[in-house]
């Protein structure tokens, strides 16, 4: 399996499949590229799919802890440049969405089109303490009791069964992987070393025009020349309709794509419907 060494010393593990124009799949938090690899057989053929593990996840290195989402988007910019991919189709799932948005914002010349699947919104994911105050840094955010601390505990104890149960409750809403497959995917999740840092980066990410408690925000979002599709599953318990709609209103010239009877992973719950929407989007924006 290939690794790519980046100029700043990090090394990204990635998987490649297919033949044709480049299509980059970006995973989210508590997972790796392995969670998105099945999409290579689900999405339209005729593309070369690149599926990296983000810095600090899976088989990729984590020598320099991330401070921002931009750290991860710059890793991908180097990835695209070093492999001489030119302009790519970007798909970002969940926390991978902000990484793709930041890349498209900073380097629009390398993004042909953008697909945001159940993405964290343009105002990031700010988490607050029990008194409603922002955490001062990633180390303090590691103590956040509802999301961050439980995830860190699972990684520390390498509790694959607890991680698989979390995914079956929150991610795989209607269509479940087999127990064996769930444990394999959970093992990939437990490789992450950047959990608190990534939660901190997501809190500080804000491309909206309004403050989110951590960052002031910006009204300069993305180049209007980049076609964008934003999707949301109506049974998603992680991303709200309002969050998805805000992102679609800001970035897409087409309405939010709502998947009925789907949760946070619509490509699991209704793969044929998901594939059809992606196919239609790519056909409409073919270059």
TAWOSUL-V338070 format. One record per residue. N is the residue number from 0. RES is the residue in one letter. PSI is psi in whole degrees, -180 to 180 (NA if undefined). OMEGA is omega as a letter, one per 40 degrees, with the letter a starting at -180 (999 if undefined). Layout:
n: (N,N)
res: (RES,RES)
psi: (PSI,PSI)
omega: (OMEGA,OMEGA)
This chain:
n: (0,1,2,3,4,5,6,7,8,9,10,11,12,13,14,15,16,17,18,19,20,21,22,23,24,25,26,27,28,29,30,31,32,33,34,35,36,37,38,39,40,41,42,43,44,45,46,47,48,49,50,51,52,53,54,55,56,57,58,59,60,61,62,63,64,65,66,67,68,69,70,71,72,73,74,75,76,77,78,79,80,81,82,83,84,85,86,87,88,89,90,91,92,93,94,95,96,97,98,99,100,101,102,103,104,105,106,107,108,109,110,111,112,113,114,115,116,117,118,119,120,121,122,123,124,125,126,127,128,129,130,131,132,133,134,135,136,137,138,139,140,141,142,143,144,145,146,147,148,149,150,151,152,153,154,155,156,157,158,159,160,161,162,163,164,165,166,167,168,169,170,171,172,173,174,175,176,177,178,179,180,181,182,183,184,185,186,187,188,189,190,191,192,193,194,195,196,197,198,199,200,201,202,203,204,205,206,207,208,209,210,211,212,213,214,215,216,217,218,219,220,221,222,223,224,225,226,227,228,229,230,231,232,233,234,235,236,237,238,239,240,241,242,243,244,245,246,247,248,249,250,251,252,253,254,255,256,257,258,259,260,261,262,263,264,265,266,267,268,269,270,271,272,273,274,275,276,277,278,279,280,281,282,283,284,285,286)
res: (X,X,X,X,X,X,X,X,X,X,X,X,X,X,X,X,X,X,X,X,X,X,X,X,X,X,X,X,X,X,X,X,X,X,X,X,X,X,X,X,X,X,X,X,X,X,X,X,X,X,X,X,X,X,X,X,X,X,X,X,X,X,X,X,X,X,X,X,X,X,X,X,X,X,X,X,X,X,X,X,X,X,X,X,X,X,X,X,X,X,X,X,X,X,X,X,X,X,X,X,X,X,X,X,X,X,X,X,X,X,X,X,X,X,X,X,X,X,X,X,X,X,X,X,X,X,X,X,X,X,X,X,X,X,X,X,X,X,X,X,X,X,X,X,X,X,X,X,X,X,X,X,X,X,X,X,X,X,X,X,X,X,X,X,X,X,X,X,X,X,X,X,X,X,X,X,X,X,X,X,X,X,X,X,X,X,X,X,X,X,X,X,X,X,X,X,X,X,X,X,X,X,X,X,X,X,X,X,X,X,X,X,X,X,X,X,X,X,X,X,X,X,X,X,X,X,X,X,X,X,X,X,X,X,X,X,X,X,X,X,X,X,X,X,X,X,X,X,X,X,X,X,X,X,X,X,X,X,X,X,X,X,X,X,X,X,X,X,X,X,X,X,X,X,X,X,X,X,X,X,X,X,X,X,X,X,X)
psi: (141,147,149,120,129,159,-30,7,-11,158,120,126,139,158,148,140,142,-177,129,-162,151,136,113,123,125,117,174,-155,151,35,-177,-177,-23,-30,-25,-9,-37,-22,-25,-32,-11,-39,166,144,174,14,155,115,128,125,91,158,126,158,131,2,149,-130,-6,157,168,64,-38,109,141,147,-20,165,-31,-31,-43,-39,-34,-33,-45,-34,-44,-40,-49,-43,-46,-31,0,51,-19,-143,131,157,130,132,122,128,130,-120,-13,-19,-52,-34,-44,-40,-43,-40,-45,-34,-44,-31,65,-21,-18,6,114,-44,164,130,119,115,112,44,144,139,178,-16,13,-162,73,129,141,155,-179,-19,5,16,148,151,144,-24,178,-35,-40,-38,-23,-19,-3,124,-17,-31,-52,-54,-44,-40,-43,-37,-42,-42,-42,-40,-5,49,88,-35,-41,-40,-42,-39,-40,-46,-39,-27,-41,-27,-57,82,-49,-46,120,146,164,158,-38,-44,-38,-39,-35,-46,-38,-39,-37,-43,-38,-5,-11,133,4,22,-58,-39,-39,-39,-41,-45,-39,-34,-36,-10,128,101,7,167,5,148,147,11,-19,-36,149,-33,172,142,-5,96,-87,159,131,-10,-8,110,140,136,131,129,156,133,132,-14,19,120,0,-47,128,159,-43,-39,-45,-41,-39,-42,-45,-42,-35,-33,-29,143,1,158,158,133,115,125,115,148,40,149,-141,-12,77,-24,-13,-47,-38,75,-37,-41,-43,-47,-37,-41,-41,-43,-47,-41,-45,-39,-40,-24,30,137,NA)
omega: (a,i,i,i,a,a,a,i,i,a,a,i,i,i,a,a,i,a,i,i,a,a,a,a,a,a,a,a,i,i,i,i,a,i,a,a,i,i,a,i,a,a,a,i,i,i,i,a,i,a,a,i,i,i,i,a,i,a,i,a,i,a,a,a,a,i,a,i,i,i,a,i,i,i,a,i,i,i,a,a,a,i,i,a,a,i,a,i,a,i,i,a,i,i,i,i,i,i,i,i,a,i,i,i,a,a,a,a,a,a,i,i,a,i,a,a,a,a,i,a,a,i,i,a,a,i,a,i,a,i,i,a,i,i,a,a,a,i,i,a,i,i,a,a,a,a,a,a,i,i,i,i,i,i,a,a,a,a,a,a,i,i,i,i,i,a,a,i,a,a,a,a,a,i,a,i,i,i,i,i,i,i,i,i,i,i,i,i,a,i,a,i,a,a,a,i,a,i,i,a,i,i,a,i,i,i,i,i,a,i,i,a,i,a,a,a,a,i,i,a,a,i,i,i,i,i,a,i,i,a,i,i,a,i,i,i,a,i,a,i,a,i,i,a,i,i,i,a,a,a,a,i,i,a,i,i,a,i,i,i,i,i,a,i,a,i,i,a,i,a,a,i,i,a,a,i,i,i,a,i,a,i,a,a,a,i,999)
